[in-house]
Amino acid sequence: MLYGEGKLFEKKECSICGGEIGLLGNRKLEDGNCCKECAGKLSPWFDDRRSSTIEQIKAQLAAREENRQQLQTWNHDQVYGQWQKIYIRRVDGVPESFVICSDSNYKNANADIIPIRNVVTCEVDIQESHEELKQKNAEGQMVSYKPPRYEYSYEFYIRFAISGIDYIDDMRLRMNRSTLKLETTRGFSGRGTMFSQAFDPMHYPEYRELQNDCETVREIIECGRQGQAWPPVRTQVAAAPAASPVTPAAPAAPTGWICEC
C-alpha cells in the first residue's frame, strides 16, 4: 500500500449532519469535513467554504432553512433579466427585497432573500469587446473588408455589494441570456460610394432594451435604499404662461425724403 493510500480510502464523517461521506464526496472545511449533500444546501453566492468553520457552516444552513420558510409567503412584484432573473418585492410601493435566480421556481431553489437595506452599492457593468471581420480573397487569404467591418460583443451585468449577511459579500447578475453580438453597418451614399457608419450600439433596439432594463433595476434598488416608492412620482413642471400678443409698431413718419427706386 502506498504512503497515504489508507487515509485516501478511509471513511469520513460529515461534521455537519453526522452522515458518512462517500468516496470523492468530501468537502473540506477549516476544521472538519462536509458531505456534498450539506454543501449543496449552502448559498450559491457563498465561495469561502474551505476557510469556514463547522459552526459557521451550521449557522449558514440554519439561516438558509429560515430563508426557505420565509420564501413560502414571499412574492415578487417585478422581474427583470433574460436567464438569471431578479425578482423584486415592494411593500406599500417601496422596493423592499429581491431574489436572484436562474431557476424558474425560486421558491424550490431556495433563492436568498436580500433586503434592499443591506445593499451598499448597485452598479451597472456593460462589458464590450470587438474583433475585425474578414473575408477570403481570390487567393484564399483572409483580408479586411473595405471599409473594415467589426463585430462587437456585449455582456450586461449588475453588481451588488452586500453587508449585514454573514455569507454573502457581493452578487453579480447577468442580464442577457447569451452574448449580444452586433456588426458594424455599411451603406451607400447618393453617388453610389460605399461608406461605413460610425458604430453606436444605441442604434440597435436589443442593446437599448438591455441597457434600459439594467438602469431600471439600478433605479429601483436606489429607490428602495432611499425608502422611496417606485415608480417615483415625477414633479410636473407648470407650463410657462402664454406670451402676450405684441402689437406691431406704427410705421415711422417720413424723414423728408422719398425713395423712388
C-alpha positions as CSV (number, residue, x, y, z in Angstrom):
1,M,0.0,0.0,0.0
2,L,1.4,3.4,-1.0
3,Y,2.0,6.0,1.7
4,G,-1.2,7.9,2.4
5,E,-3.4,5.5,0.4
6,G,-5.1,4.3,3.6
7,K,-6.2,7.8,4.5
8,L,-7.5,8.4,1.0
9,F,-10.0,5.5,1.3
10,E,-10.6,6.0,5.0
11,K,-14.3,6.6,5.7
12,K,-15.1,10.1,6.9
13,E,-18.0,11.5,8.8
14,C,-19.7,14.8,8.0
15,S,-19.1,17.3,10.7
16,I,-22.4,18.9,9.9
17,C,-25.0,16.1,9.7
18,G,-23.0,13.2,11.1
19,G,-23.6,11.1,7.9
20,E,-21.0,9.0,6.2
21,I,-19.1,10.7,3.4
22,G,-18.6,8.6,0.3
23,L,-15.6,8.4,-1.9
24,L,-14.8,11.8,-3.5
25,G,-17.8,13.3,-1.6
26,N,-15.8,15.2,1.0
27,R,-15.9,19.0,1.0
28,K,-13.2,20.3,3.3
29,L,-13.8,22.9,6.0
30,E,-11.3,24.7,8.0
31,D,-11.7,22.4,11.0
32,G,-13.7,19.5,9.7
33,N,-15.5,17.8,6.8
34,C,-18.7,18.4,5.0
35,C,-20.7,16.0,2.8
36,K,-21.8,17.1,-0.7
37,E,-25.4,17.0,0.4
38,C,-24.8,19.6,3.1
39,A,-22.6,21.6,0.8
40,G,-25.3,21.6,-1.8
41,K,-27.6,23.5,0.7
42,L,-25.2,26.4,1.0
43,S,-25.9,29.7,-0.7
44,P,-24.8,29.8,-4.3
45,W,-23.3,33.2,-3.5
46,F,-21.0,31.7,-0.9
47,D,-17.5,31.0,-2.0
48,D,-15.5,30.7,1.2
49,R,-16.3,27.2,2.4
50,R,-12.7,25.9,2.8
51,S,-11.8,28.6,5.3
52,S,-15.1,28.4,7.2
53,T,-15.5,26.6,10.5
54,I,-18.1,23.9,11.3
55,E,-20.0,26.4,13.4
56,Q,-20.1,28.9,10.6
57,I,-21.5,26.3,8.2
58,K,-24.1,25.2,10.7
59,A,-25.2,28.8,11.2
60,Q,-25.5,29.4,7.5
61,L,-27.5,26.2,7.0
62,A,-29.9,27.3,9.8
63,A,-30.2,30.8,8.1
64,R,-30.9,29.1,4.8
65,E,-33.6,26.9,6.3
66,E,-35.2,30.1,7.8
67,N,-34.9,31.7,4.3
68,R,-36.8,28.7,2.8
69,Q,-39.6,29.2,5.2
70,Q,-39.8,32.9,4.5
71,L,-40.0,32.3,0.8
72,Q,-43.3,30.4,1.2
73,T,-45.0,33.8,1.8
74,W,-42.6,35.9,-0.2
75,N,-43.9,37.1,-3.6
76,H,-42.5,39.4,-6.2
77,D,-44.0,42.4,-8.0
78,Q,-41.4,42.9,-10.8
79,V,-39.0,40.7,-12.7
80,Y,-36.1,41.6,-15.0
81,G,-33.5,39.5,-16.8
82,Q,-33.3,37.0,-19.7
83,W,-31.7,34.0,-17.9
84,Q,-30.7,34.9,-14.5
85,K,-33.6,36.9,-13.2
86,I,-34.0,39.4,-10.4
87,Y,-37.4,39.3,-8.7
88,I,-38.2,42.4,-6.7
89,R,-40.8,42.8,-3.9
90,R,-42.4,46.1,-3.0
91,V,-44.1,47.0,0.3
92,D,-46.5,49.9,0.1
93,G,-44.9,50.8,-3.3
94,V,-41.3,50.9,-1.8
95,P,-38.9,48.3,-3.1
96,E,-38.1,46.1,0.0
97,S,-36.2,43.0,-1.1
98,F,-35.2,40.8,-4.0
99,V,-34.0,37.4,-5.0
100,I,-31.8,36.4,-8.0
101,C,-32.3,33.0,-9.5
102,S,-31.9,31.3,-12.9
103,D,-34.4,28.6,-11.9
104,S,-38.0,29.3,-13.0
105,N,-39.1,28.4,-9.4
106,Y,-37.1,30.5,-7.0
107,K,-39.0,29.0,-4.0
108,N,-37.9,25.5,-4.8
109,A,-34.4,26.7,-5.4
110,N,-34.3,28.5,-2.0
111,A,-33.0,31.7,-3.6
112,D,-31.6,34.0,-0.9
113,I,-33.9,36.9,0.1
114,I,-31.8,40.1,0.1
115,P,-33.3,43.0,1.9
116,I,-32.6,46.2,-0.1
117,R,-31.4,47.9,3.1
118,N,-28.4,45.5,3.0
119,V,-27.3,46.7,-0.4
120,V,-24.3,49.0,-0.2
121,T,-23.8,49.7,-3.9
122,C,-25.6,48.7,-7.1
123,E,-23.7,49.3,-10.3
124,V,-24.4,48.6,-14.0
125,D,-21.4,47.0,-15.7
126,I,-21.6,46.7,-19.5
127,Q,-18.6,44.9,-20.9
128,E,-17.6,45.4,-24.5
129,S,-15.2,43.7,-26.8
130,H,-14.7,43.6,-30.6
131,E,-12.9,41.9,-33.4
132,E,-12.4,42.7,-37.1
133,L,-14.4,40.6,-39.5
134,K,-12.5,39.4,-42.6
135,Q,-13.3,37.7,-45.9
136,K,-11.4,35.4,-48.3
137,N,-9.9,36.9,-51.4
138,A,-9.4,35.2,-54.7
139,E,-6.2,33.6,-53.4
140,G,-8.0,32.2,-50.4
141,Q,-6.4,34.6,-48.0
142,M,-8.3,36.3,-45.2
143,V,-8.3,40.0,-45.8
144,S,-10.1,43.0,-44.4
145,Y,-13.3,44.4,-45.9
146,K,-13.2,47.8,-47.5
147,P,-14.0,49.7,-45.4
148,P,-13.2,47.4,-42.4
149,R,-16.0,45.7,-40.6
150,Y,-16.2,44.7,-36.9
151,E,-18.3,42.6,-34.6
152,Y,-18.9,44.0,-31.2
153,S,-19.8,41.7,-28.2
154,Y,-21.6,42.8,-25.1
155,E,-22.3,41.4,-21.7
156,F,-24.7,43.1,-19.3
157,Y,-24.2,42.8,-15.6
158,I,-25.5,44.4,-12.4
159,R,-23.1,44.2,-9.4
160,F,-24.2,44.4,-5.8
161,A,-22.1,44.9,-2.7
162,I,-23.9,43.4,0.3
163,S,-23.4,44.0,4.0
164,G,-25.1,42.5,7.1
165,I,-25.4,38.9,5.7
166,D,-22.5,36.8,7.0
167,Y,-22.2,34.5,4.0
168,I,-22.8,37.0,1.1
169,D,-20.5,39.9,0.3
170,D,-21.3,40.5,-3.3
171,M,-23.5,39.3,-6.1
172,R,-23.3,39.6,-9.9
173,L,-26.5,39.4,-12.0
174,R,-26.1,38.7,-15.7
175,M,-29.0,40.3,-17.5
176,N,-28.5,38.8,-21.1
177,R,-29.1,35.1,-21.8
178,S,-26.2,34.9,-24.3
179,T,-23.6,37.3,-25.6
180,L,-25.1,40.1,-27.6
181,K,-23.2,40.4,-30.9
182,L,-23.6,43.4,-33.2
183,E,-21.9,44.1,-36.5
184,T,-20.9,47.4,-37.9
185,T,-23.2,48.5,-40.8
186,R,-22.3,49.8,-44.1
187,G,-24.3,51.7,-46.8
188,F,-24.0,53.7,-49.9
189,S,-24.1,57.4,-50.4
190,G,-26.3,59.1,-53.0
191,R,-23.4,58.9,-55.5
192,G,-23.0,55.2,-55.0
193,T,-19.8,55.5,-52.9
194,M,-19.7,52.9,-50.1
195,F,-19.2,54.2,-46.6
196,S,-19.0,52.8,-43.1
197,Q,-21.2,54.4,-40.5
198,A,-19.7,55.3,-37.1
199,F,-20.7,52.4,-34.8
200,D,-23.1,53.2,-32.0
201,P,-24.7,50.3,-30.1
202,M,-27.6,52.6,-29.2
203,H,-28.8,52.3,-32.8
204,Y,-29.7,48.6,-32.1
205,P,-33.0,48.0,-30.2
206,E,-31.8,44.9,-28.5
207,Y,-28.9,46.9,-26.9
208,R,-31.2,49.7,-25.9
209,E,-33.6,47.2,-24.3
210,L,-31.0,45.5,-22.2
211,Q,-29.3,48.8,-21.2
212,N,-32.7,50.2,-20.2
213,D,-33.5,47.1,-18.0
214,C,-30.1,47.5,-16.3
215,E,-30.7,51.1,-15.5
216,T,-34.3,50.4,-14.4
217,V,-33.1,47.8,-11.9
218,R,-30.4,50.2,-10.6
219,E,-33.0,52.9,-10.1
220,I,-35.4,50.6,-8.3
221,I,-32.7,49.4,-5.9
222,E,-31.7,53.0,-5.3
223,C,-35.4,54.0,-4.6
224,G,-35.6,51.1,-2.1
225,R,-32.3,52.2,-0.4
226,Q,-33.8,55.8,0.0
227,G,-37.2,54.5,1.2
228,Q,-38.9,55.9,-1.8
229,A,-41.8,54.4,-3.8
230,W,-41.3,53.0,-7.3
231,P,-42.1,54.3,-9.9
232,P,-41.0,57.6,-8.4
233,V,-43.5,60.5,-8.6
234,R,-42.4,62.8,-11.3
235,T,-42.9,66.5,-10.4
236,Q,-44.9,68.1,-13.1
237,V,-43.4,71.4,-14.3
238,A,-46.0,74.0,-14.8
239,A,-46.3,75.3,-18.3
240,A,-45.0,78.8,-18.9
241,P,-47.8,81.4,-19.3
242,A,-48.6,82.3,-22.9
243,A,-46.8,85.4,-24.1
244,S,-49.0,88.5,-24.6
245,P,-49.6,89.4,-28.2
246,V,-47.3,92.0,-29.4
247,T,-48.9,95.0,-31.1
248,P,-46.9,95.9,-34.2
249,A,-45.3,99.3,-34.1
250,A,-46.8,102.1,-36.2
251,P,-44.7,102.9,-39.3
252,A,-42.2,105.7,-38.8
253,A,-43.0,109.1,-40.2
254,P,-41.3,110.2,-43.4
255,T,-37.9,111.9,-42.7
256,G,-38.1,114.4,-45.5
257,W,-37.0,112.2,-48.4
258,I,-38.8,109.6,-50.5
259,C,-37.1,106.7,-52.2
260,E,-38.4,106.4,-55.7
261,C,-36.3,103.3,-56.7
